[in-house]
Amino acid sequence: MQRVPGSALILPAHNEPFHGLHQRLEQLRASTVRGTDRVRQQLAQPLRVIDLVRALYRSSIVAEQMHLNLATGETLAHLNYLDQRGEIVSAEDEDGAMRYRLA
C-alpha cells in the first residue's frame, strides 16, 4: 500500500471515490484499535457475543437483522483477535452458549 501515491483516486466497493488512501487506512486502523479496546473493556465478566453486540452498538443497529449480522461479525473479529493474542478465554455455559472474558 505504501507504493500507492497519496494522490491516487481510490474506487471503493461502496461509497464515493476518494483521494488520500494512506489517511483512510490510518482512520480504519485507529477505528479497529478503538473497537478492540471497547470489546476488551466489556469483558470483566463472561459475556456472550450477543451481550457484547448489545453493549457496543446502538439499539437501532441491533434491531435490524442485516445490521445485527454485520455487528456480530465485527464483534467476533475483535474476539478472535483478542483470543489469538491470549487476552481472553472462552467457555461454554450451561445453555451451550460461548461466554468470553479477559484471561
C-alpha positions in Angstrom: 0.0 0.0 0.0 2.9 2.4 0.6 3.7 2.3 -3.1 0.3 3.8 -3.9 0.7 7.6 -4.1 -1.5 9.6 -1.8 -2.9 11.4 -4.7 -4.3 8.2 -6.3 -8.0 8.0 -6.9 -9.5 5.2 -4.8 -12.6 3.4 -6.1 -14.1 1.6 -3.2 -16.7 -1.1 -3.5 -19.2 1.2 -1.7 -19.4 5.0 -1.0 -17.8 7.6 -3.2 -14.4 7.6 -4.9 -11.8 9.5 -2.9 -8.1 10.6 -2.7 -6.0 10.0 0.4 -5.6 6.2 0.7 -3.0 6.4 3.4 -5.1 8.7 5.6 -8.1 6.5 5.1 -6.1 3.4 6.1 -4.9 5.1 9.2 -8.5 6.0 10.1 -9.6 2.4 9.6 -6.6 1.1 11.7 -7.4 3.6 14.5 -11.1 2.6 14.4 -10.2 -1.1 14.7 -8.0 -0.4 17.7 -10.8 1.6 19.4 -13.3 -1.2 18.7 -10.9 -3.8 20.1 -10.4 -1.7 23.2 -14.2 -1.3 23.7 -14.6 -5.1 23.5 -11.8 -5.6 26.0 -13.3 -3.1 28.4 -16.6 -5.1 28.4 -15.1 -8.4 29.3 -14.5 -8.1 33.1 -17.3 -10.7 33.4 -18.1 -13.5 31.0 -20.4 -12.4 28.1 -22.0 -14.0 25.1 -21.4 -12.4 21.7 -24.9 -11.0 21.6 -24.3 -9.4 25.0 -21.3 -7.7 23.6 -23.1 -6.6 20.5 -25.9 -5.0 22.5 -23.3 -3.2 24.8 -21.2 -1.9 21.9 -23.8 -0.9 19.2 -26.9 1.4 19.2 -30.2 -0.3 19.6 -31.2 0.7 16.0 -28.4 -1.4 14.7 -29.3 -4.4 16.8 -33.0 -4.1 15.8 -32.3 -4.6 12.1 -31.3 -8.2 11.1 -28.7 -7.2 8.4 -27.0 -4.7 10.7 -27.1 -7.2 13.6 -25.4 -9.7 11.4 -22.7 -7.2 10.5 -22.2 -6.1 14.1 -22.0 -9.7 15.2 -19.3 -10.4 12.6 -17.3 -7.4 13.6 -17.6 -8.3 17.3 -16.4 -11.9 16.5 -13.4 -10.5 14.6 -12.4 -8.5 17.7 -12.9 -11.5 19.9 -10.8 -13.7 17.6 -8.0 -11.1 17.6 -8.0 -11.0 21.4 -8.1 -14.8 21.6 -5.1 -15.1 19.3 -3.2 -12.7 21.5 -4.1 -14.7 24.6 -6.0 -11.8 26.1 -9.3 -13.6 26.5 -10.7 -17.1 27.3 -14.0 -18.6 26.4 -16.1 -21.4 27.9 -19.5 -22.9 27.1 -22.1 -22.0 29.7 -24.9 -24.3 31.0 -27.1 -23.3 28.0 -24.5 -24.2 25.4 -23.6 -20.5 24.6 -20.0 -19.4 24.5 -19.0 -16.8 27.0 -15.9 -14.7 26.7 -13.9 -12.9 29.4 -10.5 -11.5 30.0 -7.8 -14.1 30.6 
